[in-house]
Amino acid sequence: MTINFTFTFSVFDKTSKEIAELCNIPNDQRIQKVIKIMKEQNIPDTDFEFLKLYDFYFADNPDITF
């Protein structure tokens, strides 16, 4: 089975509240921490990259497998 990811938005252009709603995650400081890491490390600002980092650092039960 092949899964094709479509990158739908830039996280740098969204507020924490918008990201929380779009990604179905809590609207808290963890979103800003992930965005800070992405900016500091020059990581592409796609929702896919954001969710990879969010799951790696903060998710209690990561549900994205690579």
PDBQT receptor file of N, H, CA, C and O in Angstrom, charges set to zero:
ATOM      1  N   MET A   1       0.846  -1.174   0.000  1.00  0.00    +0.000 N 
ATOM      2  CA  MET A   1       0.000   0.000   0.000  1.00  0.00    +0.000 C 
ATOM      3  C   MET A   1       0.895   1.242   0.000  1.00  0.00    +0.000 C 
ATOM      4  O   MET A   1       1.858   1.317   0.763  1.00  0.00    +0.000 OA
ATOM      5  N   THR A   2       0.584   2.186  -0.832  1.00  0.00    +0.000 N 
ATOM      6  H   THR A   2      -0.199   2.125  -1.452  1.00  0.00    +0.000 HD
ATOM      7  CA  THR A   2       1.338   3.424  -0.926  1.00  0.00    +0.000 C 
ATOM      8  C   THR A   2       0.497   4.577  -0.402  1.00  0.00    +0.000 C 
ATOM      9  O   THR A   2      -0.682   4.716  -0.730  1.00  0.00    +0.000 OA
ATOM     10  N   ILE A   3       1.130   5.393   0.414  1.00  0.00    +0.000 N 
ATOM     11  H   ILE A   3       2.087   5.281   0.681  1.00  0.00    +0.000 HD
ATOM     12  CA  ILE A   3       0.453   6.586   0.931  1.00  0.00    +0.000 C 
ATOM     13  C   ILE A   3       1.136   7.796   0.326  1.00  0.00    +0.000 C 
ATOM     14  O   ILE A   3       2.349   7.962   0.455  1.00  0.00    +0.000 OA
ATOM     15  N   ASN A   4       0.374   8.626  -0.321  1.00  0.00    +0.000 N 
ATOM     16  H   ASN A   4      -0.611   8.492  -0.426  1.00  0.00    +0.000 HD
ATOM     17  CA  ASN A   4       0.904   9.858  -0.891  1.00  0.00    +0.000 C 
ATOM     18  C   ASN A   4       0.499  11.015   0.003  1.00  0.00    +0.000 C 
ATOM     19  O   ASN A   4      -0.685  11.254   0.239  1.00  0.00    +0.000 OA
ATOM     20  N   PHE A   5       1.501  11.725   0.494  1.00  0.00    +0.000 N 
ATOM     21  H   PHE A   5       2.463  11.531   0.302  1.00  0.00    +0.000 HD
ATOM     22  CA  PHE A   5       1.226  12.882   1.330  1.00  0.00    +0.000 C 
ATOM     23  C   PHE A   5       1.112  14.129   0.466  1.00  0.00    +0.000 C 
ATOM     24  O   PHE A   5       1.913  14.345  -0.444  1.00  0.00    +0.000 OA
ATOM     25  N   THR A   6       0.120  14.935   0.759  1.00  0.00    +0.000 N 
ATOM     26  H   THR A   6      -0.531  14.760   1.498  1.00  0.00    +0.000 HD
ATOM     27  CA  THR A   6      -0.028  16.216   0.095  1.00  0.00    +0.000 C 
ATOM     28  C   THR A   6       0.201  17.287   1.144  1.00  0.00    +0.000 C 
ATOM     29  O   THR A   6      -0.480  17.321   2.169  1.00  0.00    +0.000 OA
ATOM     30  N   PHE A   7       1.150  18.150   0.886  1.00  0.00    +0.000 N 
ATOM     31  H   PHE A   7       1.703  18.122   0.054  1.00  0.00    +0.000 HD
ATOM     32  CA  PHE A   7       1.431  19.216   1.824  1.00  0.00    +0.000 C 
ATOM     33  C   PHE A   7       0.412  20.321   1.586  1.00  0.00    +0.000 C 
ATOM     34  O   PHE A   7       0.292  20.856   0.484  1.00  0.00    +0.000 OA
ATOM     35  N   THR A   8      -0.308  20.642   2.629  1.00  0.00    +0.000 N 
ATOM     36  H   THR A   8      -0.210  20.207   3.525  1.00  0.00    +0.000 HD
ATOM     37  CA  THR A   8      -1.447  21.527   2.449  1.00  0.00    +0.000 C 
ATOM     38  C   THR A   8      -1.211  22.962   2.886  1.00  0.00    +0.000 C 
ATOM     39  O   THR A   8      -1.893  23.867   2.405  1.00  0.00    +0.000 OA
ATOM     40  N   PHE A   9      -0.269  23.191   3.780  1.00  0.00    +0.000 N 
ATOM     41  H   PHE A   9       0.285  22.456   4.171  1.00  0.00    +0.000 HD
ATOM     42  CA  PHE A   9      -0.086  24.567   4.231  1.00  0.00    +0.000 C 
ATOM     43  C   PHE A   9       1.299  24.784   4.817  1.00  0.00    +0.000 C 
ATOM     44  O   PHE A   9       1.992  23.841   5.199  1.00  0.00    +0.000 OA
ATOM     45  N   SER A  10       1.675  26.032   4.875  1.00  0.00    +0.000 N 
ATOM     46  H   SER A  10       1.112  26.797   4.565  1.00  0.00    +0.000 HD
ATOM     47  CA  SER A  10       2.918  26.447   5.510  1.00  0.00    +0.000 C 
ATOM     48  C   SER A  10       2.608  26.770   6.969  1.00  0.00    +0.000 C 
ATOM     49  O   SER A  10       1.719  27.574   7.252  1.00  0.00    +0.000 OA
ATOM     50  N   VAL A  11       3.330  26.155   7.887  1.00  0.00    +0.000 N 
ATOM     51  H   VAL A  11       4.052  25.502   7.657  1.00  0.00    +0.000 HD
ATOM     52  CA  VAL A  11       3.064  26.413   9.298  1.00  0.00    +0.000 C 
ATOM     53  C   VAL A  11       3.543  27.796   9.726  1.00  0.00    +0.000 C 
ATOM     54  O   VAL A  11       3.053  28.339  10.716  1.00  0.00    +0.000 OA
ATOM     55  N   PHE A  12       4.491  28.371   8.994  1.00  0.00    +0.000 N 
ATOM     56  H   PHE A  12       4.889  27.930   8.190  1.00  0.00    +0.000 HD
ATOM     57  CA  PHE A  12       4.973  29.701   9.352  1.00  0.00    +0.000 C 
ATOM     58  C   PHE A  12       3.926  30.780   9.059  1.00  0.00    +0.000 C 
ATOM     59  O   PHE A  12       4.008  31.885   9.594  1.00  0.00    +0.000 OA
ATOM     60  N   ASP A  13       2.950  30.462   8.215  1.00  0.00    +0.000 N 
ATOM     61  H   ASP A  13       2.884  29.563   7.780  1.00  0.00    +0.000 HD
ATOM     62  CA  ASP A  13       1.906  31.421   7.849  1.00  0.00    +0.000 C 
ATOM     63  C   ASP A  13       0.650  31.293   8.702  1.00  0.00    +0.000 C 
ATOM     64  O   ASP A  13      -0.321  32.018   8.486  1.00  0.00    +0.000 OA
ATOM     65  N   LYS A  14       0.658  30.389   9.657  1.00  0.00    +0.000 N 
ATOM     66  H   LYS A  14       1.447  29.799   9.833  1.00  0.00    +0.000 HD
ATOM     67  CA  LYS A  14      -0.540  30.123  10.460  1.00  0.00    +0.000 C 
ATOM     68  C   LYS A  14      -0.306  30.485  11.925  1.00  0.00    +0.000 C 
ATOM     69  O   LYS A  14       0.829  30.521  12.401  1.00  0.00    +0.000 OA
ATOM     70  N   THR A  15      -1.397  30.747  12.617  1.00  0.00    +0.000 N 
ATOM     71  H   THR A  15      -2.318  30.717  12.230  1.00  0.00    +0.000 HD
ATOM     72  CA  THR A  15      -1.324  30.947  14.065  1.00  0.00    +0.000 C 
ATOM     73  C   THR A  15      -1.331  29.586  14.754  1.00  0.00    +0.000 C 
ATOM     74  O   THR A  15      -1.663  28.572  14.140  1.00  0.00    +0.000 OA
ATOM     75  N   SER A  16      -0.970  29.573  16.009  1.00  0.00    +0.000 N 
ATOM     76  H   SER A  16      -0.701  30.396  16.508  1.00  0.00    +0.000 HD
ATOM     77  CA  SER A  16      -0.994  28.318  16.775  1.00  0.00    +0.000 C 
ATOM     78  C   SER A  16      -2.390  27.725  16.792  1.00  0.00    +0.000 C 
ATOM     79  O   SER A  16      -2.559  26.510  16.681  1.00  0.00    +0.000 OA
ATOM     80  N   LYS A  17      -3.380  28.575  16.930  1.00  0.00    +0.000 N 
ATOM     81  H   LYS A  17      -3.243  29.562  17.020  1.00  0.00    +0.000 HD
ATOM     82  CA  LYS A  17      -4.763  28.098  16.968  1.00  0.00    +0.000 C 
ATOM     83  C   LYS A  17      -5.139  27.430  15.639  1.00  0.00    +0.000 C 
ATOM     84  O   LYS A  17      -5.769  26.373  15.630  1.00  0.00    +0.000 OA
ATOM     85  N   GLU A  18      -4.755  28.045  14.532  1.00  0.00    +0.000 N 
ATOM     86  H   GLU A  18      -4.244  28.904  14.539  1.00  0.00    +0.000 HD
ATOM     87  CA  GLU A  18      -5.064  27.468  13.222  1.00  0.00    +0.000 C 
ATOM     88  C   GLU A  18      -4.359  26.125  13.029  1.00  0.00    +0.000 C 
ATOM     89  O   GLU A  18      -4.953  25.170  12.528  1.00  0.00    +0.000 OA
ATOM     90  N   ILE A  19      -3.095  26.061  13.429  1.00  0.00    +0.000 N 
ATOM     91  H   ILE A  19      -2.613  26.837  13.836  1.00  0.00    +0.000 HD
ATOM     92  CA  ILE A  19      -2.347  24.801  13.307  1.00  0.00    +0.000 C 
ATOM     93  C   ILE A  19      -2.996  23.725  14.170  1.00  0.00    +0.000 C 
ATOM     94  O   ILE A  19      -3.145  22.583  13.735  1.00  0.00    +0.000 OA
ATOM     95  N   ALA A  20      -3.380  24.084  15.382  1.00  0.00    +0.000 N 
ATOM     96  H   ALA A  20      -3.259  25.011  15.735  1.00  0.00    +0.000 HD
ATOM     97  CA  ALA A  20      -4.021  23.124  16.282  1.00  0.00    +0.000 C 
ATOM     98  C   ALA A  20      -5.294  22.555  15.666  1.00  0.00    +0.000 C 
ATOM     99  O   ALA A  20      -5.547  21.353  15.745  1.00  0.00    +0.000 OA
ATOM    100  N   GLU A  21      -6.089  23.420  15.057  1.00  0.00    +0.000 N 
ATOM    101  H   GLU A  21      -5.884  24.397  14.993  1.00  0.00    +0.000 HD
ATOM    102  CA  GLU A  21      -7.337  22.974  14.439  1.00  0.00    +0.000 C 
ATOM    103  C   GLU A  21      -7.067  22.116  13.209  1.00  0.00    +0.000 C 
ATOM    104  O   GLU A  21      -7.706  21.080  13.026  1.00  0.00    +0.000 OA
ATOM    105  N   LEU A  22      -6.134  22.531  12.370  1.00  0.00    +0.000 N 
ATOM    106  H   LEU A  22      -5.615  23.373  12.519  1.00  0.00    +0.000 HD
ATOM    107  CA  LEU A  22      -5.840  21.790  11.143  1.00  0.00    +0.000 C 
ATOM    108  C   LEU A  22      -5.194  20.433  11.413  1.00  0.00    +0.000 C 
ATOM    109  O   LEU A  22      -5.444  19.472  10.686  1.00  0.00    +0.000 OA
ATOM    110  N   CYS A  23      -4.375  20.351  12.442  1.00  0.00    +0.000 N 
ATOM    111  H   CYS A  23      -4.171  21.132  13.033  1.00  0.00    +0.000 HD
ATOM    112  CA  CYS A  23      -3.638  19.116  12.740  1.00  0.00    +0.000 C 
ATOM    113  C   CYS A  23      -4.285  18.283  13.850  1.00  0.00    +0.000 C 
ATOM    114  O   CYS A  23      -3.811  17.194  14.174  1.00  0.00    +0.000 OA
ATOM    115  N   ASN A  24      -5.359  18.800  14.423  1.00  0.00    +0.000 N 
ATOM    116  H   ASN A  24      -5.743  19.684  14.161  1.00  0.00    +0.000 HD
ATOM    117  CA  ASN A  24      -6.066  18.107  15.496  1.00  0.00    +0.000 C 
ATOM    118  C   ASN A  24      -5.139  17.804  16.683  1.00  0.00    +0.000 C 
ATOM    119  O   ASN A  24      -5.051  16.671  17.156  1.00  0.00    +0.000 OA
ATOM    120  N   ILE A  25      -4.459  18.850  17.141  1.00  0.00    +0.000 N 
ATOM    121  H   ILE A  25      -4.530  19.771  16.757  1.00  0.00    +0.000 HD
ATOM    122  CA  ILE A  25      -3.564  18.750  18.293  1.00  0.00    +0.000 C 
ATOM    123  C   ILE A  25      -3.908  19.871  19.266  1.00  0.00    +0.000 C 
ATOM    124  O   ILE A  25      -4.550  20.849  18.883  1.00  0.00    +0.000 OA
ATOM    125  N   PRO A  26      -3.484  19.735  20.526  1.00  0.00    +0.000 N 
ATOM    126  CA  PRO A  26      -3.778  20.798  21.503  1.00  0.00    +0.000 C 
ATOM    127  C   PRO A  26      -3.102  22.121  21.134  1.00  0.00    +0.000 C 
ATOM    128  O   PRO A  26      -1.973  22.142  20.644  1.00  0.00    +0.000 OA
ATOM    129  N   ASN A  27      -3.806  23.203  21.376  1.00  0.00    +0.000 N 
ATOM    130  H   ASN A  27      -4.723  23.185  21.774  1.00  0.00    +0.000 HD
ATOM    131  CA  ASN A  27      -3.264  24.538  21.124  1.00  0.00    +0.000 C 
ATOM    132  C   ASN A  27      -2.494  24.973  22.365  1.00  0.00    +0.000 C 
ATOM    133  O   ASN A  27      -3.064  25.542  23.296  1.00  0.00    +0.000 OA
ATOM    134  N   ASP A  28      -1.200  24.699  22.366  1.00  0.00    +0.000 N 
ATOM    135  H   ASP A  28      -0.737  24.237  21.610  1.00  0.00    +0.000 HD
ATOM    136  CA  ASP A  28      -0.388  25.074  23.515  1.00  0.00    +0.000 C 
ATOM    137  C   ASP A  28       1.019  25.461  23.067  1.00  0.00    +0.000 C 
ATOM    138  O   ASP A  28       1.278  25.588  21.870  1.00  0.00    +0.000 OA
ATOM    139  N   GLN A  29       1.910  25.645  24.007  1.00  0.00    +0.000 N 
ATOM    140  H   GLN A  29       1.700  25.542  24.980  1.00  0.00    +0.000 HD
ATOM    141  CA  GLN A  29       3.259  26.131  23.716  1.00  0.00    +0.000 C 
ATOM    142  C   GLN A  29       4.086  25.163  22.897  1.00  0.00    +0.000 C 
ATOM    143  O   GLN A  29       5.090  25.569  22.313  1.00  0.00    +0.000 OA
ATOM    144  N   ARG A  30       3.702  23.892  22.832  1.00  0.00    +0.000 N 
ATOM    145  H   ARG A  30       2.886  23.562  23.306  1.00  0.00    +0.000 HD
ATOM    146  CA  ARG A  30       4.477  22.914  22.062  1.00  0.00    +0.000 C 
ATOM    147  C   ARG A  30       4.497  23.266  20.577  1.00  0.00    +0.000 C 
ATOM    148  O   ARG A  30       5.488  23.009  19.893  1.00  0.00    +0.000 OA
ATOM    149  N   ILE A  31       3.425  23.846  20.080  1.00  0.00    +0.000 N 
ATOM    150  H   ILE A  31       2.620  24.055  20.635  1.00  0.00    +0.000 HD
ATOM    151  CA  ILE A  31       3.371  24.252  18.669  1.00  0.00    +0.000 C 
ATOM    152  C   ILE A  31       4.455  25.285  18.400  1.00  0.00    +0.000 C 
ATOM    153  O   ILE A  31       5.186  25.174  17.416  1.00  0.00    +0.000 OA
ATOM    154  N   GLN A  32       4.566  26.284  19.260  1.00  0.00    +0.000 N 
ATOM    155  H   GLN A  32       3.973  26.375  20.060  1.00  0.00    +0.000 HD
ATOM    156  CA  GLN A  32       5.577  27.318  19.077  1.00  0.00    +0.000 C 
ATOM    157  C   GLN A  32       6.985  26.764  19.226  1.00  0.00    +0.000 C 
ATOM    158  O   GLN A  32       7.903  27.235  18.554  1.00  0.00    +0.000 OA
ATOM    159  N   LYS A  33       7.176  25.782  20.088  1.00  0.00    +0.000 N 
ATOM    160  H   LYS A  33       6.430  25.399  20.634  1.00  0.00    +0.000 HD
ATOM    161  CA  LYS A  33       8.498  25.169  20.248  1.00  0.00    +0.000 C 
ATOM    162  C   LYS A  33       8.911  24.440  18.971  1.00  0.00    +0.000 C 
ATOM    163  O   LYS A  33      10.066  24.525  18.553  1.00  0.00    +0.000 OA
ATOM    164  N   VAL A  34       7.983  23.731  18.356  1.00  0.00    +0.000 N 
ATOM    165  H   VAL A  34       7.044  23.662  18.696  1.00  0.00    +0.000 HD
ATOM    166  CA  VAL A  34       8.288  23.021  17.111  1.00  0.00    +0.000 C 
ATOM    167  C   VAL A  34       8.609  24.020  16.000  1.00  0.00    +0.000 C 
ATOM    168  O   VAL A  34       9.554  23.815  15.238  1.00  0.00    +0.000 OA
ATOM    169  N   ILE A  35       7.838  25.086  15.904  1.00  0.00    +0.000 N 
ATOM    170  H   ILE A  35       7.070  25.252  16.523  1.00  0.00    +0.000 HD
ATOM    171  CA  ILE A  35       8.089  26.102  14.881  1.00  0.00    +0.000 C 
ATOM    172  C   ILE A  35       9.464  26.740  15.103  1.00  0.00    +0.000 C 
ATOM    173  O   ILE A  35      10.189  27.008  14.145  1.00  0.00    +0.000 OA
ATOM    174  N   LYS A  36       9.816  26.979  16.355  1.00  0.00    +0.000 N 
ATOM    175  H   LYS A  36       9.227  26.762  17.133  1.00  0.00    +0.000 HD
ATOM    176  CA  LYS A  36      11.133  27.543  16.661  1.00  0.00    +0.000 C 
ATOM    177  C   LYS A  36      12.241  26.600  16.192  1.00  0.00    +0.000 C 
ATOM    178  O   LYS A  36      13.219  27.044  15.590  1.00  0.00    +0.000 OA
ATOM    179  N   ILE A  37      12.095  25.313  16.463  1.00  0.00    +0.000 N 
ATOM    180  H   ILE A  37      11.301  24.953  16.952  1.00  0.00    +0.000 HD
ATOM    181  CA  ILE A  37      13.086  24.322  16.009  1.00  0.00    +0.000 C 
ATOM    182  C   ILE A  37      13.181  24.331  14.490  1.00  0.00    +0.000 C 
ATOM    183  O   ILE A  37      14.278  24.292  13.933  1.00  0.00    +0.000 OA
ATOM    184  N   MET A  38      12.047  24.383  13.829  1.00  0.00    +0.000 N 
ATOM    185  H   MET A  38      11.156  24.415  14.282  1.00  0.00    +0.000 HD
ATOM    186  CA  MET A  38      12.029  24.371  12.364  1.00  0.00    +0.000 C 
ATOM    187  C   MET A  38      12.771  25.583  11.801  1.00  0.00    +0.000 C 
ATOM    188  O   MET A  38      13.535  25.454  10.844  1.00  0.00    +0.000 OA
ATOM    189  N   LYS A  39      12.550  26.750  12.387  1.00  0.00    +0.000 N 
ATOM    190  H   LYS A  39      11.930  26.855  13.164  1.00  0.00    +0.000 HD
ATOM    191  CA  LYS A  39      13.218  27.960  11.910  1.00  0.00    +0.000 C 
ATOM    192  C   LYS A  39      14.713  27.918  12.188  1.00  0.00    +0.000 C 
ATOM    193  O   LYS A  39      15.518  28.283  11.331  1.00  0.00    +0.000 OA
ATOM    194  N   GLU A  40      15.085  27.476  13.380  1.00  0.00    +0.000 N 
ATOM    195  H   GLU A  40      14.431  27.179  14.076  1.00  0.00    +0.000 HD
ATOM    196  CA  GLU A  40      16.506  27.429  13.749  1.00  0.00    +0.000 C 
ATOM    197  C   GLU A  40      17.294  26.435  12.900  1.00  0.00    +0.000 C 
ATOM    198  O   GLU A  40      18.465  26.664  12.597  1.00  0.00    +0.000 OA
ATOM    199  N   GLN A  41      16.653  25.335  12.518  1.00  0.00    +0.000 N 
ATOM    200  H   GLN A  41      15.702  25.149  12.764  1.00  0.00    +0.000 HD
ATOM    201  CA  GLN A  41      17.342  24.276  11.782  1.00  0.00    +0.000 C 
ATOM    202  C   GLN A  41      17.080  24.326  10.270  1.00  0.00    +0.000 C 
ATOM    203  O   GLN A  41      17.481  23.421   9.538  1.00  0.00    +0.000 OA
ATOM    204  N   ASN A  42      16.412  25.375   9.812  1.00  0.00    +0.000 N 
ATOM    205  H   ASN A  42      16.086  26.110  10.407  1.00  0.00    +0.000 HD
ATOM    206  CA  ASN A  42      16.074  25.531   8.391  1.00  0.00    +0.000 C 
ATOM    207  C   ASN A  42      15.328  24.329   7.830  1.00  0.00    +0.000 C 
ATOM    208  O   ASN A  42      15.639  23.845   6.741  1.00  0.00    +0.000 OA
ATOM    209  N   ILE A  43      14.349  23.858   8.575  1.00  0.00    +0.000 N 
ATOM    210  H   ILE A  43      14.096  24.251   9.459  1.00  0.00    +0.000 HD
ATOM    211  CA  ILE A  43      13.511  22.742   8.143  1.00  0.00    +0.000 C 
ATOM    212  C   ILE A  43      12.354  23.314   7.342  1.00  0.00    +0.000 C 
ATOM    213  O   ILE A  43      11.771  24.320   7.746  1.00  0.00    +0.000 OA
ATOM    214  N   PRO A  44      12.000  22.697   6.207  1.00  0.00    +0.000 N 
ATOM    215  CA  PRO A  44      10.879  23.205   5.402  1.00  0.00    +0.000 C 
ATOM    216  C   PRO A  44       9.627  23.376   6.260  1.00  0.00    +0.000 C 
ATOM    217  O   PRO A  44       9.355  22.575   7.154  1.00  0.00    +0.000 OA
ATOM    218  N   ASP A  45       8.880  24.424   5.975  1.00  0.00    +0.000 N 
ATOM    219  H   ASP A  45       9.100  25.075   5.249  1.00  0.00    +0.000 HD
ATOM    220  CA  ASP A  45       7.730  24.773   6.820  1.00  0.00    +0.000 C 
ATOM    221  C   ASP A  45       6.428  24.114   6.375  1.00  0.00    +0.000 C 
ATOM    222  O   ASP A  45       5.374  24.748   6.411  1.00  0.00    +0.000 OA
ATOM    223  N   THR A  46       6.488  22.875   5.965  1.00  0.00    +0.000 N 
ATOM    224  H   THR A  46       7.344  22.361   5.936  1.00  0.00    +0.000 HD
ATOM    225  CA  THR A  46       5.274  22.165   5.555  1.00  0.00    +0.000 C 
ATOM    226  C   THR A  46       4.606  21.527   6.769  1.00  0.00    +0.000 C 
ATOM    227  O   THR A  46       5.237  21.287   7.799  1.00  0.00    +0.000 OA
ATOM    228  N   ASP A  47       3.322  21.262   6.620  1.00  0.00    +0.000 N 
ATOM    229  H   ASP A  47       2.808  21.456   5.784  1.00  0.00    +0.000 HD
ATOM    230  CA  ASP A  47       2.593  20.602   7.687  1.00  0.00    +0.000 C 
ATOM    231  C   ASP A  47       3.166  19.208   7.963  1.00  0.00    +0.000 C 
ATOM    232  O   ASP A  47       3.159  18.753   9.107  1.00  0.00    +0.000 OA
ATOM    233  N   PHE A  48       3.656  18.537   6.935  1.00  0.00    +0.000 N 
ATOM    234  H   PHE A  48       3.662  18.906   6.006  1.00  0.00    +0.000 HD
ATOM    235  CA  PHE A  48       4.235  17.204   7.073  1.00  0.00    +0.000 C 
ATOM    236  C   PHE A  48       5.475  17.244   7.973  1.00  0.00    +0.000 C 
ATOM    237  O   PHE A  48       5.601  16.434   8.891  1.00  0.00    +0.000 OA
ATOM    238  N   GLU A  49       6.374  18.169   7.716  1.00  0.00    +0.000 N 
ATOM    239  H   GLU A  49       6.272  18.827   6.970  1.00  0.00    +0.000 HD
ATOM    240  CA  GLU A  49       7.582  18.295   8.537  1.00  0.00    +0.000 C 
ATOM    241  C   GLU A  49       7.224  18.701   9.965  1.00  0.00    +0.000 C 
ATOM    242  O   GLU A  49       7.821  18.215  10.926  1.00  0.00    +0.000 OA
ATOM    243  N   PHE A  50       6.255  19.587  10.094  1.00  0.00    +0.000 N 
ATOM    244  H   PHE A  50       5.770  19.982   9.314  1.00  0.00    +0.000 HD
ATOM    245  CA  PHE A  50       5.810  20.010  11.419  1.00  0.00    +0.000 C 
ATOM    246  C   PHE A  50       5.311  18.814  12.219  1.00  0.00    +0.000 C 
ATOM    247  O   PHE A  50       5.692  18.634  13.376  1.00  0.00    +0.000 OA
ATOM    248  N   LEU A  51       4.463  17.999  11.609  1.00  0.00    +0.000 N 
ATOM    249  H   LEU A  51       4.153  18.145  10.669  1.00  0.00    +0.000 HD
ATOM    250  CA  LEU A  51       3.899  16.852  12.322  1.00  0.00    +0.000 C 
ATOM    251  C   LEU A  51       4.952  15.803  12.660  1.00  0.00    +0.000 C 
ATOM    252  O   LEU A  51       4.865  15.154  13.703  1.00  0.00    +0.000 OA
ATOM    253  N   LYS A  52       5.939  15.630  11.794  1.00  0.00    +0.000 N 
ATOM    254  H   LYS A  52       6.009  16.157  10.947  1.00  0.00    +0.000 HD
ATOM    255  CA  LYS A  52       7.025  14.697  12.115  1.00  0.00    +0.000 C 
ATOM    256  C   LYS A  52       7.738  15.144  13.393  1.00  0.00    +0.000 C 
ATOM    257  O   LYS A  52       7.967  14.344  14.300  1.00  0.00    +0.000 OA
ATOM    258  N   LEU A  53       8.082  16.421  13.449  1.00  0.00    +0.000 N 
ATOM    259  H   LEU A  53       7.896  17.070  12.712  1.00  0.00    +0.000 HD
ATOM    260  CA  LEU A  53       8.780  16.939  14.630  1.00  0.00    +0.000 C 
ATOM    261  C   LEU A  53       7.887  16.927  15.866  1.00  0.00    +0.000 C 
ATOM    262  O   LEU A  53       8.326  16.557  16.955  1.00  0.00    +0.000 OA
ATOM    263  N   TYR A  54       6.655  17.326  15.692  1.00  0.00    +0.000 N 
ATOM    264  H   TYR A  54       6.298  17.627  14.808  1.00  0.00    +0.000 HD
ATOM    265  CA  TYR A  54       5.715  17.360  16.825  1.00  0.00    +0.000 C 
ATOM    266  C   TYR A  54       5.566  15.960  17.413  1.00  0.00    +0.000 C 
ATOM    267  O   TYR A  54       5.639  15.781  18.629  1.00  0.00    +0.000 OA
ATOM    268  N   ASP A  55       5.359  14.972  16.549  1.00  0.00    +0.000 N 
ATOM    269  H   ASP A  55       5.300  15.117  15.561  1.00  0.00    +0.000 HD
ATOM    270  CA  ASP A  55       5.208  13.603  17.038  1.00  0.00    +0.000 C 
ATOM    271  C   ASP A  55       6.488  13.109  17.705  1.00  0.00    +0.000 C 
ATOM    272  O   ASP A  55       6.427  12.439  18.736  1.00  0.00    +0.000 OA
ATOM    273  N   PHE A  56       7.639  13.431  17.132  1.00  0.00    +0.000 N 
ATOM    274  H   PHE A  56       7.688  13.976  16.295  1.00  0.00    +0.000 HD
ATOM    275  CA  PHE A  56       8.903  12.978  17.692  1.00  0.00    +0.000 C 
ATOM    276  C   PHE A  56       9.152  13.561  19.083  1.00  0.00    +0.000 C 
ATOM    277  O   PHE A  56       9.551  12.837  19.995  1.00  0.00    +0.000 OA
ATOM    278  N   TYR A  57       8.922  14.848  19.247  1.00  0.00    +0.000 N 
ATOM    279  H   TYR A  57       8.599  15.436  18.506  1.00  0.00    +0.000 HD
ATOM    280  CA  TYR A  57       9.241  15.513  20.500  1.00  0.00    +0.000 C 
ATOM    281  C   TYR A  57       8.130  15.503  21.546  1.00  0.00    +0.000 C 
ATOM    282  O   TYR A  57       8.419  15.454  22.741  1.00  0.00    +0.000 OA
ATOM    283  N   PHE A  58       6.876  15.547  21.125  1.00  0.00    +0.000 N 
ATOM    284  H   PHE A  58       6.642  15.587  20.154  1.00  0.00    +0.000 HD
ATOM    285  CA  PHE A  58       5.826  15.842  22.086  1.00  0.00    +0.000 C 
ATOM    286  C   PHE A  58       4.661  14.870  22.155  1.00  0.00    +0.000 C 
ATOM    287  O   PHE A  58       3.992  14.806  23.186  1.00  0.00    +0.000 OA
ATOM    288  N   ALA A  59       4.393  14.119  21.113  1.00  0.00    +0.000 N 
ATOM    289  H   ALA A  59       4.936  14.171  20.274  1.00  0.00    +0.000 HD
ATOM    290  CA  ALA A  59       3.187  13.294  21.118  1.00  0.00    +0.000 C 
ATOM    291  C   ALA A  59       3.299  12.167  22.155  1.00  0.00    +0.000 C 
ATOM    292  O   ALA A  59       4.331  11.509  22.279  1.00  0.00    +0.000 OA
ATOM    293  N   ASP A  60       2.223  11.975  22.876  1.00  0.00    +0.000 N 
ATOM    294  H   ASP A  60       1.384  12.510  22.775  1.00  0.00    +0.000 HD
ATOM    295  CA  ASP A  60       2.169  10.902  23.871  1.00  0.00    +0.000 C 
ATOM    296  C   ASP A  60       2.127   9.535  23.162  1.00  0.00    +0.000 C 
ATOM    297  O   ASP A  60       2.777   8.579  23.583  1.00  0.00    +0.000 OA
ATOM    298  N   ASN A  61       1.356   9.477  22.093  1.00  0.00    +0.000 N 
ATOM    299  H   ASN A  61       0.828  10.254  21.751  1.00  0.00    +0.000 HD
ATOM    300  CA  ASN A  61       1.237   8.262  21.305  1.00  0.00    +0.000 C 
ATOM    301  C   ASN A  61       1.425   8.614  19.832  1.00  0.00    +0.000 C 
ATOM    302  O   ASN A  61       0.443   8.832  19.123  1.00  0.00    +0.000 OA
ATOM    303  N   PRO A  62       2.661   8.671  19.363  1.00  0.00    +0.000 N 
ATOM    304  CA  PRO A  62       2.885   9.051  17.970  1.00  0.00    +0.000 C 
ATOM    305  C   PRO A  62       2.139   8.129  17.007  1.00  0.00    +0.000 C 
ATOM    306  O   PRO A  62       2.154   6.908  17.165  1.00  0.00    +0.000 OA
ATOM    307  N   ASP A  63       1.497   8.717  16.025  1.00  0.00    +0.000 N 
ATOM    308  H   ASP A  63       1.485   9.708  15.897  1.00  0.00    +0.000 HD
ATOM    309  CA  ASP A  63       0.719   7.906  15.090  1.00  0.00    +0.000 C 
ATOM    310  C   ASP A  63       1.200   8.042  13.652  1.00  0.00    +0.000 C 
ATOM    311  O   ASP A  63       0.548   7.553  12.730  1.00  0.00    +0.000 OA
ATOM    312  N   ILE A  64       2.333   8.702  13.458  1.00  0.00    +0.000 N 
ATOM    313  H   ILE A  64       2.862   9.099  14.207  1.00  0.00    +0.000 HD
ATOM    314  CA  ILE A  64       2.900   8.813  12.119  1.00  0.00    +0.000 C 
ATOM    315  C   ILE A  64       4.113   7.896  12.067  1.00  0.00    +0.000 C 
ATOM    316  O   ILE A  64       5.035   8.030  12.871  1.00  0.00    +0.000 OA
ATOM    317  N   THR A  65       4.110   6.978  11.132  1.00  0.00    +0.000 N 
ATOM    318  H   THR A  65       3.361   6.869  10.478  1.00  0.00    +0.000 HD
ATOM    319  CA  THR A  65       5.233   6.063  10.980  1.00  0.00    +0.000 C 
ATOM    320  C   THR A  65       5.933   6.324   9.661  1.00  0.00    +0.000 C 
ATOM    321  O   THR A  65       5.289   6.550   8.636  1.00  0.00    +0.000 OA
ATOM    322  N   PHE A  66       7.232   6.293   9.694  1.00  0.00    +0.000 N 
ATOM    323  H   PHE A  66       7.756   6.110  10.526  1.00  0.00    +0.000 HD
ATOM    324  CA  PHE A  66       8.002   6.560   8.487  1.00  0.00    +0.000 C 
ATOM    325  C   PHE A  66       8.887   5.387   8.177  1.00  0.00    +0.000 C 
ATOM    326  O   PHE A  66       9.622   5.413   7.190  1.00  0.00    +0.000 OA
TER     327      PHE A  66
